[in-house]
């Protein structure tokens, strides 16, 4: 039988492995719930819940074509071995996956098993990401060619191999902590298509101007990122649907042209950053520049206050509390949370990055770890940006509506002092903590510490190597977009 192994490609449309199954050949569509994956520190209950909804929709689509999804619980090499003994696998088909370090090791173990058993495993490229890429000289052209190609149609029918699924494991049985997220987005391809349509016909008109502020961004952004992360919708589908809308609106002067151009740029940046992790998987664990190793500490008290939204810095706390409750936050605010953690609170980027990974329903390792390092200033090549959370509050929440919604303890604080309630004469009576740091002084110390590292022996030599290495892979790719406003604003 042909076994199509679904991982982060949970759809039947534009699915190369499914399309490669010969007509009439028996096929088993398989998803493996891997306890080892869910034991990783970047996994969370909200990921698990979104996955279940997405798998339900996938199973429905496959059943209507004659091949219901088989769900097995266990580690992938052992699950495949058990299935192979029951009914020999003549071909294993899947998409390439650029995930976290655990999935990389898992895929190596599956490859070893397949070789030992003589089972051919054919992996298909995912989106514009190229495996074993040695140069970025032609990367953009290759990515553009992939985006122009017609999406693969869903198979009209399949000859399914029907095997019983294992009972679905709840979050607790996988060792996941309780994770209430009342505002979490729902999974499933149907919801993804609804979001794409509403974005391109209505919500996206103000995308370019509204993406920076958390209140307006929640509606103006596409909100497709969690669906891209699990592959219920492909980037190619979004690129082509957006291009069709651009053609239909050509010549309009109502904001649509700029917004859709920006959206296309961020779709391109998304592939660019996933390619970076594919090329440099170590960036999940180690700073891009070794001089930053061990620079920061992990102070549990400060980290817990930040992770709960109890820093005493209103806009920081509002953003974190909103993220905890909804699983989503616009990119600028994500960058601010990371910057405050790494610079003002001087916390290790790996631990704080893991907390954000668990909170983001749309967690995408390729984007996430590059951005964590960029906002923490550990790359050796990017300009250090230290977000001032007080200024960000004034700029991105000028009416205070977002801050007051998520920090109701500040209801009595006058508007003028909302972002600095410690300056209000009634601050001592507030059921809200004092600021965990002095914002200006903490930023000054962070600049001094990082500046000392940059002046250290050998820093410039290694930084130049990082830049050269980066340039050899990035050369002219992508040619659109703004490196400060990246693809999490989807």
Number of C-alpha atoms within 10 A of each C-alpha: 17 22 25 23 22 23 16 21 26 26 24 22 20 20 23 21 22 25 16 15 20 12 12 10 13 17 26 23 22 19 20 19 21 16 16 14 17 18 13 15 13 20 21 24 23 26 25 20 19 20 21 18 14 24 22 16 20 22 20 13 19 21 15 12 17 16 22 25 26 18 20 22 17 16 16 21 17 14 15 23 17 12 14 16 9 9 11 15 22 16 17 20 22 23 21 19 19 23 17 21 15 11 14 14 11 17 15 12 14 18 16 13 16 19 11 9 12 12 16 14 17 14 15 16 15 22 18 23 25 20 15 8 12 10 15 21 15 13 22 20 15 14 20 15 11 17 20 12 10 11 16 14 12 17 17 8 14 22 17 21 20 15 16 11 15 13 9 12 14 13 18 10 10 18 14 18 12 11 17 13 18 11 13 19 20 18 23 25 25 14 18 22 17 11 18 20 17 13 22 20 12 11 18 24 20 21 25 21 14 19 25 22 22 24 17 18 25 19 16 26 26 22 23 24 25 27 29 22 19 25 23 27 27 22 22 21 19 21 20 17 14 20 15 13 16 19 10 10 14 11 10 10 9 11 14 23 19 16 23 24 16 21 25 21 20 23 22 25 24 25 23 25 24 25 24 20 22 22 20 14 20 14 21 21 12 17 23 23 19 15 20 19 12 11 15 15 13 16 12 10 10 17 21 13 15 26 20 12 23 23 23 20 26 28 31 26 23 22 24 27 21 22 23 26 16 19 26 27 26 24 22 21 23 23 22 21 24 26 28 23 24 26 28 25 25 22 24 20 28 18 16 20 22 18 18 22 23 20 27 25 32 26 23 22 22 24 21 22 28 22 22 27 25 23 28 28 24 24 24 24 19 14 10 18 16 21 21 15 22 17 13 18 25 15 12 20 20 16 14 17 12 20 26 20 14 19 20 12 14 21 13 15 20 11 16 13 12 24 26 19 25 19 11 15 9 11 17 12 8 16 10 19 17 16 15 16 15 12 18 11 11 16 21 14 14 17 17 12 14 18 12 10 15 16 10 11 10 11 17 14 9 17 20 13 15 17 14 13 12 17 15 14 20 21 15 15 20 23 12 15 19 13 10 13 18 22 25 26 27 24
